[in-house]
């Protein structure tokens, strides 16, 4: 994959290769939650990971954090094999952190905010108890805009936005270089979402942080991401820089997603693509494109051969044999889907 970002040659901070995570379901078989996913994240970059609920995007984040054990695959952080037997686990914890989706369930209700923020520092022995710890916590609270008065409160005494700020502060406490943001604003009000997103972007500029930003909200992902990877049923089907994805999406699934993004337009008619067909089961999936049962372009080859994620344009990767024809055919699909909706009414 391309090693360029914003015109500057860079080595990736995090590199994931052919990552797989399967879950054994008794009496049913193997659930392919993540199936051969590869991507890179560069220093100071945000890679947005988007897709429908159940596509496996949060599982990717959990495997990266080692909250789930991988089935197969490799992962390198600053060129070091993270899954190697002799890998430094403490160093990995200091460099890689996560912000969870639910700011309430991810915070220990029996501990004060002071204890929650102090725990990683004391476990990793980066700061000593006493005045040194107090001074560090003061600086951490100032960084994220958290009032010092709240340090002696419990999570249930804070609103959702402040609880998520605590989650962000906890992730920053060990001064990581990479943070997995697992839908960090989906449980918050729109006005609070904006504050959290702006805080994350400001922190990224100040500390040169890299994010894997997991979300189903394309508007949020567009605002914060440098590049976007689109997932469908455990696989990445398209990946490119943000402007390219929104201006020139090539995979039929991405095109359908983009057609669903709300647009404020008085003069221009929005062609919404309504997908027909059933979503295939991730249990013991058969060979072939997993989007084929819902795709308006699918042929017999799509149902028999699994397409590879290939670079169709510089920095633009697509997993579809019709990638360069899909946009023109999407117009027809949009017209047909609108007609079907009218008939159903």
C-alpha positions as CSV (number, residue, x, y, z in Angstrom):
1,X,0.0,0.0,0.0
2,X,1.0,3.6,-0.5
3,X,3.5,5.0,2.0
4,X,2.5,8.6,1.3
5,X,0.3,10.9,3.4
6,X,-0.2,14.6,2.6
7,X,2.6,14.3,0.0
8,X,5.2,13.2,2.6
9,X,6.9,9.8,2.6
10,X,6.3,8.2,6.0
11,X,6.7,4.8,7.6
12,X,3.5,3.4,9.1
13,X,3.1,3.7,12.9
14,X,0.7,0.7,12.9
15,X,0.5,-2.0,10.2
16,X,-2.1,-4.8,10.2
17,X,-1.7,-7.7,7.8
18,X,-4.3,-10.3,7.0
19,X,-6.0,-10.1,10.4
20,X,-8.6,-12.7,11.2
21,X,-10.9,-13.3,14.2
22,X,-13.3,-16.2,14.2
23,X,-15.6,-17.2,17.0
24,X,-16.7,-20.8,17.5
25,X,-20.5,-20.9,18.0
26,X,-21.6,-24.2,19.5
27,X,-23.7,-26.4,17.2
28,X,-23.5,-23.8,14.5
29,X,-20.0,-23.4,13.3
30,X,-17.4,-20.7,12.9
31,X,-18.4,-17.0,12.9
32,X,-16.1,-15.0,10.7
33,X,-16.2,-11.7,12.5
34,X,-13.0,-10.3,10.9
35,X,-11.8,-12.1,7.8
36,X,-8.4,-11.1,6.2
37,X,-8.2,-7.4,7.1
38,X,-5.1,-5.3,6.2
39,X,-4.4,-1.6,6.6
40,X,-1.8,0.9,7.8
41,X,-2.0,4.0,10.0
42,X,0.6,6.7,9.8
43,X,2.0,9.1,12.4
44,X,-0.5,11.9,13.1
45,X,-3.2,10.3,10.8
46,X,-6.8,9.3,11.5
47,X,-8.0,6.2,9.6
48,X,-11.8,6.0,9.8
49,X,-13.3,2.5,9.8
50,X,-16.9,2.5,8.8
51,X,-19.7,0.0,8.1
52,X,-23.0,-1.3,9.3
53,X,-23.6,-2.7,12.8
54,X,-22.2,-6.2,12.9
55,X,-19.6,-5.8,10.1
56,X,-16.7,-6.5,12.5
57,X,-15.2,-3.0,12.9
58,X,-15.3,-3.0,16.7
59,X,-13.8,-6.5,16.7
60,X,-10.9,-5.1,14.7
61,X,-10.3,-2.6,17.4
62,X,-10.5,-5.2,20.2
63,X,-8.0,-7.5,18.5
64,X,-5.6,-4.6,18.0
65,X,-5.9,-3.9,21.8
66,X,-5.5,-7.6,22.5
67,X,-8.9,-7.7,24.2
68,X,-9.7,-10.5,21.7
69,X,-7.1,-13.1,20.8
70,X,-6.4,-13.1,17.0
71,X,-7.2,-16.2,14.9
72,X,-4.6,-15.3,12.3
73,X,-2.6,-12.3,11.1
74,X,0.2,-10.0,11.9
75,X,0.5,-6.6,13.5
76,X,3.5,-4.3,13.7
77,X,3.8,-1.2,15.9
78,X,6.7,1.1,14.9
79,X,8.1,-1.9,13.0
80,X,8.0,-4.3,16.0
81,X,5.9,-7.5,15.9
82,X,3.2,-7.0,18.5
83,X,2.1,-10.7,18.5
84,X,5.7,-12.1,18.9
85,X,6.2,-14.2,22.0
86,X,8.9,-11.9,23.3
87,X,7.0,-8.7,22.6
88,X,7.1,-6.1,25.5
89,X,3.5,-6.0,26.8
90,X,4.1,-3.0,29.1
91,X,5.6,-1.0,26.2
92,X,2.6,-1.8,24.0
93,X,0.1,-0.7,26.7
94,X,2.0,2.6,27.0
95,X,1.9,3.2,23.3
96,X,-1.6,2.0,22.4
97,X,-4.8,2.9,24.2
98,X,-8.5,2.8,23.6
99,X,-11.5,5.1,24.1
100,X,-14.6,2.9,24.5
101,X,-18.1,3.5,23.0
102,X,-20.0,3.6,26.3
103,X,-18.4,6.1,28.7
104,X,-20.5,4.8,31.6
105,X,-19.9,1.0,31.5
106,X,-16.2,1.5,30.7
107,X,-15.5,3.4,34.0
108,X,-15.4,1.6,37.3
109,X,-18.4,2.8,39.3
110,X,-16.7,2.1,42.6
111,X,-13.8,4.4,41.9
112,X,-13.5,8.1,41.9
113,X,-12.3,9.9,38.8
114,X,-9.0,10.5,40.6
115,X,-8.5,6.8,41.2
116,X,-9.6,5.9,37.6
117,X,-7.0,8.3,36.1
118,X,-4.3,7.3,38.6
119,X,-4.6,3.6,38.1
120,X,-2.7,3.3,34.7
121,X,0.0,5.6,36.0
122,X,0.6,3.5,39.2
123,X,0.3,0.2,37.4
124,X,2.9,1.2,34.8
125,X,5.0,3.0,37.6
126,X,5.4,6.1,35.4
127,X,4.4,8.5,38.3
128,X,4.9,8.1,42.1
129,X,2.1,8.7,44.6
130,X,1.9,12.0,46.3
131,X,2.7,15.5,44.9
132,X,4.1,14.1,41.7
133,X,0.8,12.3,40.9
134,X,-1.3,15.3,41.9
135,X,0.7,17.6,39.6
136,X,0.4,15.1,36.7
137,X,-3.4,14.8,37.2
138,X,-3.7,18.6,37.2
139,X,-1.9,18.8,33.9
140,X,-3.9,16.0,32.4
141,X,-7.2,17.6,33.5
142,X,-6.1,20.9,32.0
143,X,-5.3,19.2,28.7
144,X,-8.7,17.7,28.3
145,X,-10.7,20.5,29.9
146,X,-11.8,18.5,33.0
147,X,-12.5,20.5,36.2
148,X,-10.3,19.6,39.1
149,X,-13.4,19.6,41.3
150,X,-14.6,16.5,39.5
151,X,-11.7,14.3,40.5
152,X,-13.4,13.4,43.8
153,X,-16.7,12.5,42.1
154,X,-17.8,9.1,40.9
155,X,-18.7,8.3,37.2
156,X,-22.5,8.3,37.9
157,X,-22.3,11.9,39.1
158,X,-21.1,13.1,35.7
159,X,-23.1,13.6,32.5
160,X,-22.3,11.5,29.4
161,X,-20.0,14.1,27.8
162,X,-17.9,14.5,30.9
163,X,-17.7,10.8,31.4
164,X,-16.3,10.5,27.9
165,X,-13.8,13.3,28.6
166,X,-12.6,11.1,31.5
167,X,-12.3,8.2,29.2
168,X,-10.2,10.3,26.8
169,X,-8.0,11.5,29.8
170,X,-7.5,7.9,30.9
171,X,-6.4,7.0,27.4
172,X,-3.9,9.9,27.3
173,X,-2.5,9.3,30.8
174,X,0.3,7.1,29.5
175,X,1.1,9.4,26.6
176,X,0.3,6.9,23.8
177,X,1.1,7.4,20.2
178,X,-1.9,5.4,18.9
179,X,-5.5,5.4,20.1
180,X,-8.4,3.2,19.0
181,X,-11.5,5.3,19.2
182,X,-14.4,2.8,19.2
183,X,-17.5,4.9,18.4
184,X,-16.6,7.4,21.0
185,X,-19.5,9.8,20.3
186,X,-22.3,7.5,19.2
187,X,-23.9,7.5,22.7
188,X,-23.7,11.3,23.1
189,X,-26.0,14.2,22.1
190,X,-25.1,16.0,18.8
191,X,-23.9,19.1,20.6
192,X,-21.7,17.1,22.9
193,X,-20.4,15.0,19.9
194,X,-19.0,18.2,18.4
195,X,-17.1,19.1,21.5
196,X,-15.6,15.6,21.8
197,X,-14.6,15.5,18.2
198,X,-13.0,18.9,18.4
199,X,-11.1,17.8,21.5
200,X,-9.8,14.7,19.8
201,X,-8.6,16.8,16.8
202,X,-6.9,19.4,19.0
203,X,-5.1,16.6,21.0
204,X,-4.0,15.0,17.8
205,X,-2.4,18.3,16.6
206,X,-0.7,18.9,20.0
207,X,0.6,15.4,20.5
208,X,0.9,14.0,16.9
209,X,-1.5,11.2,17.8
210,X,-2.7,8.6,15.4
211,X,-6.3,7.3,15.6
212,X,-8.3,4.4,14.3
213,X,-11.7,6.0,14.4
214,X,-14.5,3.4,14.4
215,X,-17.9,4.7,13.6
216,X,-21.1,4.1,11.6
217,X,-21.7,7.9,11.2
218,X,-20.2,8.9,7.9
219,X,-20.6,12.6,8.6
220,X,-18.5,12.4,11.8
221,X,-15.9,10.2,10.0
222,X,-15.7,12.6,7.1
223,X,-14.9,15.5,9.6
224,X,-12.1,13.8,11.5
225,X,-10.5,11.2,9.1
226,X,-7.6,11.5,6.7
227,X,-8.4,8.2,5.1
228,X,-11.5,5.9,5.3
229,X,-11.7,2.1,5.2
230,X,-15.2,0.7,4.5
231,X,-16.0,-2.7,6.0
232,X,-18.7,-5.2,5.0
233,X,-19.2,-8.5,6.8
234,X,-15.7,-8.8,8.2
235,X,-13.8,-7.5,5.2
236,X,-12.6,-4.2,3.9
237,X,-14.2,-3.5,0.6
238,X,-12.8,0.0,-0.2
239,X,-10.1,2.2,1.2
240,X,-8.9,5.7,0.1
241,X,-8.4,9.2,1.3
242,X,-11.6,10.9,2.6
243,X,-12.2,13.2,-0.3
244,X,-11.8,10.4,-2.8
245,X,-14.3,8.2,-0.9
246,X,-17.0,10.9,-0.8
247,X,-16.3,12.2,-4.3
248,X,-15.5,9.0,-6.2
249,X,-16.5,5.9,-4.3
250,X,-16.1,2.8,-6.5
251,X,-17.4,-0.2,-4.6
252,X,-21.2,-0.7,-4.9
253,X,-21.6,-0.9,-1.1
254,X,-19.7,2.3,-0.5
255,X,-21.8,4.0,-3.2
256,X,-25.0,2.8,-1.5
257,X,-23.7,4.1,1.8
258,X,-22.9,7.5,0.4
259,X,-26.3,7.8,-1.2
260,X,-27.8,7.5,2.3
261,X,-25.8,10.4,3.8
262,X,-28.3,13.3,4.4
263,X,-27.7,16.2,2.1
264,X,-29.1,19.7,2.2
265,X,-30.0,20.4,-1.4
266,X,-33.0,22.3,-2.8
267,X,-32.3,22.1,-6.5
268,X,-30.5,18.8,-6.8
269,X,-32.4,15.6,-6.5
270,X,-30.7,13.0,-4.3
271,X,-30.6,9.5,-5.8
272,X,-30.9,7.1,-2.8
273,X,-30.0,3.5,-3.5
274,X,-32.1,1.1,-1.5
275,X,-30.4,-2.3,-1.2
276,X,-32.5,-5.3,-1.9
277,X,-31.8,-8.9,-0.9
278,X,-30.7,-10.5,2.4
279,X,-27.5,-9.9,4.3
280,X,-25.5,-13.2,4.1
281,X,-24.7,-15.0,7.3
282,X,-21.1,-14.6,8.7
283,X,-21.3,-18.2,9.8
284,X,-19.1,-20.4,7.6
285,X,-19.4,-18.0,4.6
286,X,-19.2,-19.4,1.2
287,X,-16.6,-18.3,-1.4
288,X,-17.5,-15.2,-3.5
289,X,-18.2,-11.6,-2.9
290,X,-20.2,-11.2,0.3
291,X,-22.0,-8.2,-1.0
292,X,-23.2,-10.1,-4.1
293,X,-26.7,-11.0,-2.8
294,X,-27.5,-7.3,-2.4
295,X,-25.5,-5.9,-5.4
296,X,-27.2,-4.6,-8.5
297,X,-24.1,-5.6,-10.6
298,X,-23.5,-9.1,-9.3
299,X,-22.8,-11.9,-11.9
300,X,-22.0,-15.6,-11.6
301,X,-18.3,-14.8,-11.1
302,X,-19.0,-12.6,-8.1
303,X,-20.8,-15.4,-6.4
304,X,-18.0,-17.9,-7.0
305,X,-14.8,-15.9,-6.7
306,X,-13.8,-13.8,-3.7
307,X,-12.4,-10.5,-5.1
308,X,-9.2,-9.2,-3.7
309,X,-8.6,-5.6,-2.3
310,X,-6.6,-4.1,-5.2
311,X,-5.2,-0.7,-6.0
312,X,-7.3,0.6,-8.9
313,X,-6.0,4.2,-8.6
314,X,-3.0,5.6,-6.6
315,X,-3.9,5.1,-2.9
316,X,-7.4,3.9,-3.8
317,X,-8.1,0.2,-3.0
318,X,-11.3,-1.6,-4.0
319,X,-12.6,-5.2,-3.7
320,X,-14.8,-5.4,-6.7
321,X,-14.3,-6.8,-10.3
322,X,-16.5,-4.0,-11.7
323,X,-14.8,-1.2,-9.7
324,X,-14.4,1.2,-12.6
325,X,-17.9,0.6,-14.0
326,X,-19.8,0.8,-10.7
327,X,-20.5,4.6,-10.5
328,X,-22.3,4.7,-13.9
329,X,-24.3,1.6,-13.0
330,X,-25.2,3.1,-9.6
331,X,-27.3,5.8,-11.3
332,X,-29.4,3.1,-12.9
333,X,-29.7,1.3,-9.6
334,X,-30.8,4.4,-7.8
335,X,-33.5,5.0,-10.3
336,X,-34.7,1.4,-10.1
337,X,-34.7,1.5,-6.2
338,X,-36.7,4.7,-6.2
339,X,-39.3,3.2,-8.6
340,X,-39.6,0.1,-6.3
341,X,-40.2,2.3,-3.3
342,X,-42.9,4.2,-5.1
343,X,-44.6,0.9,-6.2
344,X,-44.5,-0.4,-2.6
345,X,-46.3,2.7,-1.4
